[in-house]
Every structure is written in C-alpha cells, then in structure tokens.
Amino acid sequence: MAENATINVSSENQSGGITAGIVNLIQEQEITLSEQDKNNLGDMLGDKYNKIYVSLQSGGSSNLTAFAQSIINFLHNEGFNNLQGVNEIMGFGAFKGVVVEKKPDNIFVIFIGALQ
C-alpha cells in the first residue's frame, strides 16, 4: 500500500456503539511451524494418546487458521490420534504466540493467537 494512500471508511446500518475514528490496517504475516517448534511441541504433549484441543482466537486471520491446521496436520502425522480439531475462542488482535496448557486427566489445550 502506498504510504500516503487515501482510504474511505463508512458505517452503514449501525445501531449503537461508536464508529471507529481510527482504522488499523494490519498486514498479515506468514506463520510457520519451525523444526524446533515441532520438537518442543512433541516433547510437551508427551503420550500420543493424550486428548489435544487446538483453540484459535475468534476473528483471527486466515493465516492463523492455516497455522492451526498445520499444527493439527503435524500432530496427526506424528501419531497423535486423539485430536479434537480446531475450536474458536473470543479474542482480537495481532498474532502473539502459542500457549500450551496441561489440564487435569492429561488433556492439553494449544491456544493460538493474541492471548497476552
């Protein structure tokens, strides 16, 4: 995008709330799973029979969705067969990282997106 480009923003059929005075344009970044990430993830999750959920921030970019799917694909290829798919959670903002939480009964949740 040109540095001095003009962008027109309008709001139609708005009911309540405030129309944004500032419009943030975020260029999507490519997010990949490195070999080190793969090693760390496999080590953290341990037993391949553990139940694993992948939670993606709602309203995230298509890059986040593709990244979440790449994690599912990687884990499946590594023999993790108790994958619960990708679930969306509420949250907005630019990508900030991945957090893996161990829950009771050897359930793991991989949170992807702006969680911090």
MARBA-3410 file (N, C-alpha, C, O; in Angstrom, 1 decimal):
116
0.9,-1.2,0.0,0.0,0.0,0.0,0.9,1.2,0.0,1.9,1.3,0.7 ~ 0.5,2.2,-0.8,1.3,3.4,-0.8,1.2,4.1,0.5,0.3,4.1,1.2 ~ 2.3,4.8,0.9,2.4,5.4,2.2,1.4,6.5,2.4,0.9,6.6,3.5 ~ 1.0,7.2,1.4,0.1,8.3,1.5,-1.3,8.0,0.9,-2.0,8.9,0.4 ~ -1.6,6.7,0.8,-2.9,6.3,0.2,-4.1,6.9,1.0,-4.0,7.0,2.2
-5.1,7.2,0.3,-6.4,7.6,1.0,-7.3,6.4,1.1,-7.5,5.7,0.1 ~ -7.9,6.2,2.3,-8.8,5.1,2.5,-10.1,5.7,3.0,-10.1,6.5,4.0 ~ -11.2,5.4,2.3,-12.5,5.8,2.8,-13.2,4.7,3.6,-13.3,3.6,3.2 ~ -13.7,5.1,4.7,-14.4,4.2,5.6,-15.8,4.7,5.9,-16.0,5.9,6.2 ~ -16.8,3.8,5.8,-18.1,4.2,6.1,-18.8,3.2,7.0,-18.4,2.0,7.0
-19.8,3.6,7.7,-20.5,2.7,8.6,-22.0,2.8,8.2,-22.6,3.9,8.1 ~ -22.6,1.6,7.8,-24.0,1.6,7.4,-24.8,0.7,8.4,-24.3,-0.3,8.9 ~ -26.0,1.1,8.6,-27.0,0.4,9.4,-26.4,0.1,10.8,-26.7,-1.0,11.4 ~ -25.7,1.0,11.4,-25.1,0.8,12.7,-26.1,1.2,13.7,-26.8,2.2,13.6 ~ -26.2,0.3,14.7,-27.2,0.5,15.8,-26.4,0.6,17.1,-26.0,-0.5,17.6
-26.2,1.7,17.7,-25.5,1.9,19.0,-24.0,1.8,18.7,-23.6,1.5,17.6 ~ -23.3,2.0,19.8,-21.8,1.9,19.7,-21.2,3.1,19.0,-21.9,4.1,18.8 ~ -19.9,3.0,18.8,-19.2,4.1,18.2,-18.5,3.7,17.0,-17.9,2.6,16.9 ~ -18.6,4.5,15.9,-17.9,4.2,14.7,-16.5,4.5,14.9,-16.2,5.6,15.4 ~ -15.6,3.7,14.5,-14.2,3.8,14.7,-13.7,5.2,14.1,-13.9,5.5,13.0
-12.9,5.9,14.9,-12.3,7.1,14.5,-10.9,6.8,13.9,-10.4,7.6,13.1 ~ -10.4,5.6,14.2,-9.1,5.2,13.7,-9.3,3.8,13.1,-10.0,2.9,13.6 ~ -8.8,3.6,11.9,-8.8,2.3,11.2,-7.4,1.8,11.2,-6.5,2.4,10.6 ~ -7.2,0.6,11.8,-5.9,-0.1,11.8,-5.9,-1.1,10.6,-6.7,-1.9,10.5 ~ -4.9,-0.9,9.8,-4.7,-1.9,8.7,-3.5,-2.8,9.1,-2.4,-2.3,9.3
-3.7,-4.0,9.2,-2.7,-5.0,9.7,-2.3,-5.9,8.5,-3.2,-6.6,8.0 ~ -1.1,-5.8,8.1,-0.6,-6.7,7.0,-0.4,-8.1,7.6,0.3,-8.3,8.6 ~ -1.1,-9.1,7.0,-1.0,-10.5,7.5,0.4,-11.0,7.4,1.1,-10.8,6.4 ~ 0.9,-11.6,8.4,2.2,-12.2,8.4,2.1,-13.7,8.2,1.1,-14.3,8.7 ~ 3.1,-14.3,7.5,3.0,-15.8,7.4,3.5,-16.4,8.7,4.5,-15.9,9.2
2.8,-17.4,9.2,3.2,-18.0,10.4,3.5,-19.5,10.1,2.6,-20.2,9.5 ~ 4.6,-19.9,10.5,5.0,-21.3,10.2,5.5,-22.0,11.5,5.8,-21.4,12.5 ~ 5.4,-23.3,11.4,5.9,-24.2,12.5,7.3,-24.7,12.2,7.5,-25.5,11.3 ~ 8.3,-24.1,12.9,9.7,-24.5,12.7,10.0,-25.9,13.2,9.2,-26.5,13.9 ~ 11.1,-26.4,12.8,11.5,-27.7,13.2,11.7,-27.7,14.8,11.3,-28.7,15.4
12.2,-26.6,15.3,12.4,-26.5,16.8,11.0,-26.5,17.4,10.8,-27.1,18.5 ~ 10.1,-25.8,16.9,8.7,-25.8,17.4,8.1,-27.2,17.4,7.5,-27.6,18.4 ~ 8.3,-27.9,16.3,7.8,-29.3,16.2,8.4,-30.1,17.3,7.6,-30.9,18.0 ~ 9.7,-30.0,17.5,10.3,-30.8,18.6,9.8,-30.5,19.9,9.5,-31.4,20.7 ~ 9.7,-29.2,20.2,9.2,-28.7,21.5,7.7,-29.2,21.7,7.4,-29.6,22.8
6.9,-29.0,20.7,5.5,-29.4,20.8,5.4,-30.9,21.1,4.6,-31.3,22.0 ~ 6.1,-31.7,20.4,6.0,-33.2,20.6,6.5,-33.5,22.0,5.9,-34.4,22.7 ~ 7.5,-32.9,22.5,8.0,-33.1,23.9,7.0,-32.7,24.9,6.8,-33.4,25.9 ~ 6.4,-31.6,24.7,5.4,-31.0,25.7,4.2,-31.9,25.8,3.7,-32.1,26.9 ~ 3.7,-32.4,24.7,2.5,-33.2,24.7,2.6,-34.6,25.2,1.7,-35.3,25.6
3.8,-35.1,25.1,4.1,-36.5,25.6,3.4,-37.6,24.9,3.5,-37.8,23.7 ~ 2.6,-38.3,25.7,1.9,-39.5,25.3,1.0,-39.2,24.1,0.2,-38.3,24.2 ~ 1.1,-40.0,23.1,0.3,-39.8,21.9,-1.2,-40.1,22.0,-1.9,-39.9,21.1 ~ -1.5,-40.6,23.2,-3.0,-40.9,23.4,-3.6,-39.8,24.2,-4.8,-39.9,24.4 ~ -2.9,-38.8,24.6,-3.5,-37.7,25.3,-4.5,-37.0,24.4,-4.3,-36.9,23.2
-5.5,-36.4,25.1,-6.5,-35.6,24.3,-6.0,-34.2,24.1,-5.5,-33.6,25.0 ~ -6.0,-33.8,22.8,-5.5,-32.5,22.5,-6.5,-31.6,21.8,-7.1,-32.0,20.8 ~ -6.7,-30.4,22.3,-7.6,-29.4,21.7,-6.7,-28.3,21.1,-5.7,-27.9,21.7 ~ -7.1,-27.8,20.0,-6.4,-26.6,19.4,-7.4,-25.5,19.4,-8.5,-25.6,18.8 ~ -7.1,-24.4,20.1,-8.1,-23.3,20.2,-7.5,-22.1,19.5,-6.4,-21.6,19.8
-8.2,-21.5,18.6,-7.8,-20.4,17.8,-8.6,-19.2,18.1,-9.8,-19.3,18.3 ~ -8.0,-18.0,18.2,-8.7,-16.8,18.5,-9.8,-16.5,17.5,-9.5,-16.6,16.3 ~ -11.0,-16.2,17.9,-12.0,-15.9,17.0,-11.7,-14.6,16.3,-11.2,-13.6,17.0 ~ -12.1,-14.5,15.1,-11.8,-13.2,14.3,-10.4,-13.1,13.9,-9.9,-12.1,13.4 ~ -9.6,-14.2,14.0,-8.2,-14.2,13.6,-8.1,-14.3,12.1,-9.1,-14.5,11.4
-7.0,-14.1,11.6,-6.8,-14.0,10.1,-6.8,-15.4,9.5,-6.7,-16.4,10.3 ~ -6.8,-15.5,8.2,-6.8,-16.8,7.5,-5.4,-17.4,7.8,-5.3,-18.7,7.8 ~ -4.4,-16.6,8.0,-3.1,-17.2,8.4,-3.1,-18.0,9.7,-2.5,-19.0,9.8 ~ -3.8,-17.5,10.7,-3.9,-18.2,11.9,-4.7,-19.5,11.7,-4.3,-20.5,12.3 ~ -5.7,-19.5,10.9,-6.5,-20.7,10.6,-5.6,-21.7,10.0,-5.6,-22.9,10.3
-4.8,-21.3,9.0,-3.9,-22.2,8.3,-2.8,-22.7,9.3,-2.4,-23.9,9.2 ~ -2.3,-21.9,10.1,-1.3,-22.3,11.1,-1.9,-23.3,12.1,-1.2,-24.3,12.4 ~ -3.1,-23.1,12.5,-3.8,-24.1,13.4,-3.9,-25.4,12.7,-3.7,-26.5,13.3 ~ -4.3,-25.4,11.5,-4.4,-26.6,10.7,-3.1,-27.3,10.5,-3.0,-28.5,10.5 ~ -2.0,-26.5,10.3,-0.7,-27.1,10.2,-0.3,-27.8,11.5,0.4,-28.8,11.4
-0.7,-27.3,12.6,-0.4,-28.0,13.9,-1.1,-29.3,14.0,-0.6,-30.3,14.3 ~ -2.4,-29.2,13.6,-3.2,-30.5,13.6,-2.6,-31.5,12.7,-2.4,-32.7,13.0 ~ -2.2,-31.1,11.4,-1.6,-32.0,10.5,-0.3,-32.6,11.0,-0.1,-33.8,10.9 ~ 0.5,-31.7,11.6,1.8,-32.2,12.1,1.6,-33.3,13.2,2.2,-34.3,13.2 ~ 0.7,-33.0,14.2,0.4,-33.9,15.3,-0.2,-35.2,14.8,0.2,-36.3,15.2
-1.1,-35.1,13.8,-1.7,-36.3,13.2,-0.6,-37.2,12.6,-0.5,-38.4,12.7 ~ 0.3,-36.5,11.8,1.4,-37.3,11.1,2.4,-37.9,12.1,3.1,-38.9,11.8 ~ 2.5,-37.3,13.3,3.4,-37.8,14.4,2.7,-38.9,15.2,3.3,-39.5,16.1 ~ 1.4,-39.2,14.9,0.8,-40.3,15.6,-0.1,-39.9,16.7,-0.7,-40.8,17.4 ~ -0.3,-38.6,16.9,-1.3,-38.1,17.9,-2.7,-38.3,17.3,-3.0,-37.6,16.4
-3.5,-39.2,17.8,-4.8,-39.5,17.2,-6.0,-39.1,18.0,-7.1,-39.3,17.5 ~ -5.7,-38.5,19.1,-6.9,-38.0,20.0,-7.0,-36.5,19.8,-7.1,-35.8,20.8 ~ -7.0,-36.0,18.6,-7.1,-34.6,18.3,-8.5,-34.2,18.2,-9.3,-34.9,17.6 ~ -8.8,-33.1,18.9,-10.2,-32.6,18.9,-10.5,-31.5,17.9,-11.6,-30.9,18.0 ~ -9.6,-31.3,17.0,-9.9,-30.3,15.9,-9.6,-28.9,16.4,-9.0,-28.7,17.5
-10.0,-27.9,15.6,-9.7,-26.5,15.9,-11.0,-25.9,16.4,-12.0,-25.9,15.8 ~ -10.9,-25.3,17.6,-12.1,-24.6,18.2,-11.8,-23.1,18.2,-10.6,-22.7,18.4 ~ -12.8,-22.3,18.1,-12.6,-20.8,18.1,-12.9,-20.3,19.5,-13.9,-20.7,20.1 ~ -12.1,-19.4,20.0,-12.3,-18.7,21.3,-12.4,-17.2,21.0,-11.9,-16.7,19.9 ~ -12.9,-16.4,21.9,-13.0,-15.0,21.7,-11.7,-14.3,21.9,-10.9,-14.8,22.8
-11.4,-13.3,21.1,-10.2,-12.6,21.3,-9.8,-11.9,20.0,-10.2,-12.3,18.9 ~ -9.2,-10.7,20.1,-8.9,-9.9,19.0,-7.5,-9.4,19.1,-7.0,-9.2,20.2 ~ -6.9,-9.1,18.0,-5.5,-8.5,18.0,-4.6,-9.3,17.1,-5.0,-10.3,16.5 ~ -3.4,-8.8,17.0,-2.4,-9.4,16.1,-1.9,-10.7,16.8,-2.0,-10.8,18.0 ~ -1.3,-11.6,16.0,-0.8,-12.8,16.5,0.3,-12.6,17.5,1.2,-11.7,17.2
0.2,-13.2,18.6,1.3,-13.1,19.7,1.9,-14.3,20.1,2.9,-14.3,20.7 ~ 1.4,-15.5,19.7,2.1,-16.7,20.0,1.2,-17.9,20.3,0.0,-17.9,20.0 ~ 1.8,-18.9,20.8,1.2,-20.2,21.1,1.4,-20.5,22.6,2.6,-20.4,23.0 ~ 0.4,-20.9,23.3,0.5,-21.3,24.7,-0.1,-22.7,24.8,-1.2,-23.0,24.3 ~ 0.7,-23.6,25.4,0.2,-25.0,25.6,-0.1,-25.1,27.1,0.8,-24.9,27.9
-1.3,-25.5,27.4,-1.7,-25.7,28.8,-2.1,-27.2,29.0,-2.8,-27.8,28.2 ~ -1.6,-27.7,30.1,-1.9,-29.1,30.5,-3.1,-29.0,31.5,-2.9,-28.3,32.6 ~ -4.2,-29.6,31.2,-5.3,-29.7,32.1,-5.3,-31.0,32.9,-4.5,-31.9,32.5 ~ -6.2,-31.2,33.8,-6.3,-32.5,34.5,-6.6,-33.6,33.5,-7.1,-33.4,32.4 ~ -6.3,-34.8,33.9,-6.6,-36.0,33.2,-5.8,-36.0,31.8,-6.3,-36.6,30.8
-4.6,-35.4,31.8,-3.8,-35.4,30.6,-4.5,-34.9,29.3,-4.4,-35.4,28.3 ~ -5.2,-33.8,29.5,-5.8,-33.1,28.4,-5.0,-31.9,28.2,-4.6,-31.2,29.1 ~ -4.6,-31.6,26.9,-3.8,-30.5,26.6,-4.6,-29.5,25.7,-5.4,-30.0,24.8 ~ -4.4,-28.2,25.9,-5.1,-27.2,25.0,-4.0,-26.4,24.5,-3.1,-25.8,25.2 ~ -3.9,-26.3,23.1,-3.0,-25.4,22.4,-3.7,-24.1,22.0,-4.6,-24.2,21.1
-3.4,-23.0,22.7,-4.1,-21.7,22.4,-3.2,-21.0,21.4,-2.0,-20.9,21.5 ~ -3.9,-20.5,20.3,-3.1,-19.8,19.2,-3.7,-18.4,19.1,-5.0,-18.3,18.9 ~ -2.9,-17.4,19.1,-3.4,-16.1,18.8,-3.0,-15.1,19.9,-2.0,-15.3,20.6 ~ -3.7,-14.0,19.9,-3.4,-12.9,20.9,-3.9,-13.2,22.2,-5.1,-12.9,22.6 ~ -3.1,-13.8,23.0,-3.6,-14.3,24.4,-2.9,-13.5,25.5,-3.2,-13.8,26.6
-2.0,-12.7,25.2,-1.2,-12.0,26.2,-1.4,-10.5,26.2,-0.8,-9.8,27.0
END
